[in-house]
């Protein structure tokens, strides 16, 4: 790589990186491999990060797009953190797969909201990104009751049969500000609309966006480590850019472009999506240190202490293995 200007200072957004749901999902696959041996099958990417997926693949995880014939009957099969529809659960049961559900508990919360609103006869407006695995899983809970919208413009064209039986839910990894705007537009157009008792956007998405929001105006450039298919990572880039700070999404230091780092780039902010292991941040810091940057500071906005228990099947198998 050609020589590039080294920034004078790095700011490391905190919190950043792994959230509790991702940590739980990755540990689920790791423990399943330890307990049952390879191969362990995983439907879709366990989390949206290329590095994590490749590391687990090297250890014996086999990632599949669907529960097809490539999975032997009765095989250990893990569902990803993004959740699956009831149809996928039924398909796994029909094929007698030994499933372990690593769905993030905060995604499960949204599924339960969809089931509850549908049972009460509501039309459900789901705010989310078409084609995202989390959205597909949620819509599968009540496909006849859910309509997907992605923007405030979609609200303007939305028509429903009974405005008094209308509810909204949303994907957990959206932009906090953008979602707030869409909900406000929904409430303006449909005054009787109801929503979940607590916010659907997960704590980690909210906190990482808050850290970047406070850090961005102190930076000349913000680099976000994350994979292109990671919704929450892309939103971090959006947050910085919305504040006028150039920002780019990279998988690792090899994707940095010389043109981003000019003599005027004095302070570079670094964050990482909720499915990114800290070692990738460490590698990026090392990249800049090798080029002469010595001032590296944590930019802490708040501390997280959220933990989720591993799935029941994993906990039971670990207990049995310990007692054997």
C-alpha positions in Angstrom: 0.0 0.0 0.0 1.4 3.5 -0.8 2.5 5.6 2.1 -0.3 7.7 3.5 -0.6 10.5 6.0 -0.8 9.2 9.6 -3.4 11.0 11.8 -2.2 12.7 14.9 -4.8 11.1 17.1 -7.2 8.1 17.1 -10.5 8.2 19.1 -12.0 4.8 19.8 -15.8 5.0 20.3 -17.1 3.2 23.3 -19.2 1.3 23.3 -18.3 -0.5 20.1 -18.1 -4.0 18.8 -19.8 -7.2 20.2 -23.2 -6.8 21.7 -24.7 -9.4 24.1 -26.8 -11.0 21.4 -23.8 -11.5 19.1 -21.6 -12.8 21.9 -24.3 -15.3 22.8 -24.8 -16.4 19.2 -21.0 -16.8 18.5 -20.5 -18.7 21.8 -23.4 -20.9 20.9 -21.7 -22.2 17.8 -18.3 -22.5 19.6 -19.8 -24.5 22.4 -21.8 -26.7 20.0 -18.6 -27.5 18.2 -16.9 -28.3 21.5 -19.8 -30.5 22.8 -20.8 -32.3 19.6 -17.8 -32.0 17.3 -17.8 -30.9 13.7 -19.7 -30.4 11.6 -22.3 -28.1 13.2 -24.7 -26.6 10.6 -25.7 -23.0 10.8 -28.6 -21.5 8.8 -27.4 -18.2 7.3 -24.5 -16.3 8.7 -24.6 -16.7 12.5 -23.9 -12.9 12.6 -23.2 -10.5 9.8 -19.4 -10.4 9.9 -17.1 -12.1 7.4 -14.2 -12.5 9.9 -16.4 -14.3 12.5 -18.0 -16.5 9.9 -14.7 -17.5 8.4 -13.2 -18.2 11.8 -16.1 -20.5 12.7 -16.0 -22.2 9.3 -12.3 -23.0 9.9 -13.4 -24.7 13.2 -16.0 -26.9 11.5 -19.2 -24.9 11.2 -21.0 -25.4 7.9 -23.1 -22.4 6.8 -26.1 -23.0 4.6 -28.6 -20.7 3.1 -31.6 -22.9 3.8 -32.3 -26.3 5.5 -31.7 -28.3 2.3 -30.6 -31.8 1.6 -26.9 -30.9 2.3 -27.8 -31.2 6.0 -28.0 -34.9 7.2 -31.2 -35.9 9.0 -30.8 -35.4 12.8 -27.7 -33.1 12.4 -27.0 -30.3 15.0 -28.3 -27.1 13.4 -28.0 -23.6 14.8 -30.4 -20.7 13.9 -28.6 -17.4 13.6 -28.9 -14.3 15.8 -31.3 -12.7 13.3 -34.2 -15.1 14.0 -36.2 -17.4 11.8 -39.9 -17.8 10.9 -42.2 -20.5 12.2 -42.0 -22.2 8.8 -38.2 -22.7 9.2 -38.8 -24.2 12.7 -41.5 -26.5 11.2 -39.1 -27.5 8.4 -36.4 -28.4 10.9 -38.8 -30.4 13.0 -40.0 -32.3 9.9 -36.4 -33.2 9.0 -35.7 -34.2 12.7 -32.8 -31.8 13.0 -31.4 -31.1 16.4 -31.8 -27.4 16.4 -30.3 -24.8 18.7 -31.9 -21.4 18.5 -29.3 -18.6 18.8 -31.9 -15.8 18.0 -31.0 -12.6 19.9 -33.5 -12.3 22.8 -34.3 -8.7 21.6 -35.3 -10.1 18.2 -37.4 -12.7 19.9 -39.2 -9.8 21.7 -40.2 -8.3 18.4 -41.5 -11.7 17.2 -43.6 -11.9 20.3 -45.0 -8.4 19.7 -45.9 -9.5 16.1 -47.7 -12.6 17.4 -49.6 -10.6 20.1 -50.7 -7.8 17.8 -51.8 -10.3 15.1 -53.8 -12.3 17.7 -55.6 -9.1 18.6 -56.6 -8.5 15.0 -54.2 -5.6 14.3 -52.6 -4.7 11.0 -48.9 -4.5 11.8 -46.6 -2.0 10.2 -43.1 -3.4 10.3 -40.4 -0.7 9.9 -37.3 -2.4 8.4 -35.2 -3.2 5.4 -36.7 -5.5 2.8 -34.7 -8.8 2.4 -32.9 -8.5 5.8 -33.0 -11.9 7.6 -34.5 -10.4 10.7 -37.3 -8.8 8.8 -38.0 -12.1 7.0 -38.2 -14.0 10.2 -40.5 -11.4 11.9 -42.8 -11.2 8.9 -43.1 -15.0 8.9 -44.8 -14.9 12.4 -47.9 -13.2 10.9 -47.5 -12.8 7.2 -51.2 -12.0 6.6 -51.1 -9.2 9.2 -47.8 -7.4 8.5 -46.9 -4.7 5.9 -43.3 -3.6 5.6 -42.3 0.0 5.2 -38.8 1.4 4.9 -39.2 5.2 4.9 -41.3 8.2 5.7 -42.3 8.3 2.0 -43.8 4.8 2.5 -46.0 6.1 5.3 -47.4 8.7 2.9 -48.7 6.0 0.5 -49.7 3.5 3.2 -53.4 2.7 3.3 -55.1 0.4 5.9 -58.6 -0.9 6.3 -59.1 0.0 9.9 -56.9 2.8 11.4 -58.1 2.0 14.9 -56.6 -1.5 14.7 -53.1 -0.5 13.6 -49.8 -1.2 15.3 -46.1 -0.8 14.5 -43.0 -2.7 15.3 -39.5 -2.4 13.9 -36.2 -4.1 13.0 -33.8 -3.9 15.9 -30.8 -2.5 14.0 -32.2 0.6 12.4 -31.0 4.2 12.6 -32.4 5.6 15.8 -33.1 9.1 14.2 -34.6 7.7 11.0 -36.9 5.3 12.8 -38.0 8.1 15.2 -38.9 10.1 12.2 -40.9 7.3 10.6 -42.8 6.6 13.8 -43.6 10.3 14.2 -45.0 10.3 10.6 -47.0 7.2 11.4 -48.5 8.8 14.5 -49.3 12.0 12.6 -51.1 10.1 9.8 -52.7 7.5 12.1 -53.3 9.0 15.5 -54.8 5.8 16.9 -51.7 3.6 16.0 -50.2 1.7 18.9 -46.7 0.4 19.4 -44.6 -1.8 21.7 -44.3 -0.8 25.4 -40.6 -0.4 25.0 -38.4 0.6 22.1 -37.6 -2.2 19.6 -34.3 -0.8 18.5 -31.8 -2.7 20.6 -29.7 -1.1 23.3 -26.4 -1.9 21.4 -27.6 -0.2 18.2 -28.7 2.8 20.1 -25.6 3.1 22.2 -23.1 2.6 19.3 -25.0 5.3 17.3 -24.9 7.7 20.3 -21.1 7.2 20.7 -20.5 7.9 17.0 -22.8 10.9 17.1 -20.9 12.5 20.0 -17.5 11.5 18.6 -18.0 12.5 14.9 -17.8 16.2 15.2 -14.4 15.9 17.0 -13.0 13.9 14.0 -11.9 14.6 10.5 -12.7 11.0 9.5 -14.7 8.2 11.0 -13.9 4.6 10.1 -16.4 1.9 11.0 -15.3 -1.7 11.0 -18.1 -4.0 9.8 -19.3 -6.1 6.9 -21.3 -4.6 4.1 -24.4 -6.8 4.9 -24.4 -5.6 8.6 -27.3 -3.2 9.0 -26.1 -1.7 12.3 -22.6 -1.1 10.9 -24.0 0.7 7.9 -26.1 2.9 10.2 -22.9 4.0 12.1 -21.5 5.3 8.9 -24.8 7.1 8.2 -24.7 8.8 11.6 -21.3 10.2 11.1 -22.0 11.4 7.5 -25.3 13.0 8.6 -23.2 15.2 10.9 -20.9 16.2 8.0 -17.9 14.0 8.9 -16.5 11.7 6.1 -17.0 8.1 7.1 -16.4 4.7 5.5 -17.2 1.1 6.2 -14.3 -1.3 6.1 -13.8 -5.0 6.9 -10.2 -4.4 7.9 -7.2 -2.1 7.5 -6.4 -3.4 4.0 -9.5 -1.6 2.7 -8.3 1.9 3.7 -7.8 4.2 0.7 -4.9 6.6 0.6 -7.2 9.4 -0.5 -9.1 9.3 2.8 -6.0 10.3 4.8 -4.7 13.7 3.8 -2.5 16.2 5.6 -5.7 17.7 7.0 -6.9 14.4 8.5 -5.6 15.0 12.1 -8.1 13.0 14.1 -9.6 9.7 13.0 -12.5 8.2 14.9 -12.9 4.4 15.0 -16.0 2.4 15.8 -17.2 -1.1 15.0 -20.5 -2.8 14.4 -22.2 -5.0 17.0 -21.0 -8.2 15.3 -17.3 -7.2 15.1 -14.7 -8.8 17.4 -12.3 -6.4 19.2 -9.3 -7.9 17.6 -10.2 -6.2 14.3 -10.2 -2.8 16.1 -6.8 -3.8 17.6 -5.5 -4.6 14.2 -6.6 -1.2 12.8 -5.0 0.7 15.7 -1.8 -1.3 15.1 -2.0 -0.3 11.4 -2.0 3.4 12.3 0.7 3.0 15.1 3.0 1.4 12.5 2.6 4.6 10.4 3.4 6.9 13.3 0.2 7.6 15.2 0.9 7.4 18.9 -2.0 9.2 20.5 -4.8 6.7 21.0 -7.7 7.5 23.3 -11.0 5.9 24.3 -14.0 8.0 23.7 -16.4 6.6 26.2 -20.0 7.7 26.1 -21.4 5.0 28.4 -20.7 1.5 29.7 -22.7 -1.6 28.9 -23.2 -4.6 31.2 -25.9 -6.6 29.4 -25.5 -10.3 29.3 -27.7 -13.1 27.8 -27.7 -16.7 28.9 -26.7 -19.3 26.3 -29.6 -21.3 24.8 -31.1 -23.9 27.1 -29.8 -26.9 25.0 -26.2 -25.6 25.3 -26.4 -25.0 29.0 -27.9 -28.5 29.6 -25.3 -30.2 27.4 -22.5 -28.3 29.2 -23.8 -29.4 32.6 -24.1 -33.0 31.4 -20.5 -32.9 30.0 -19.2 -31.5 33.3 -20.9 -34.3 35.3 -19.8 -37.1 33.0 
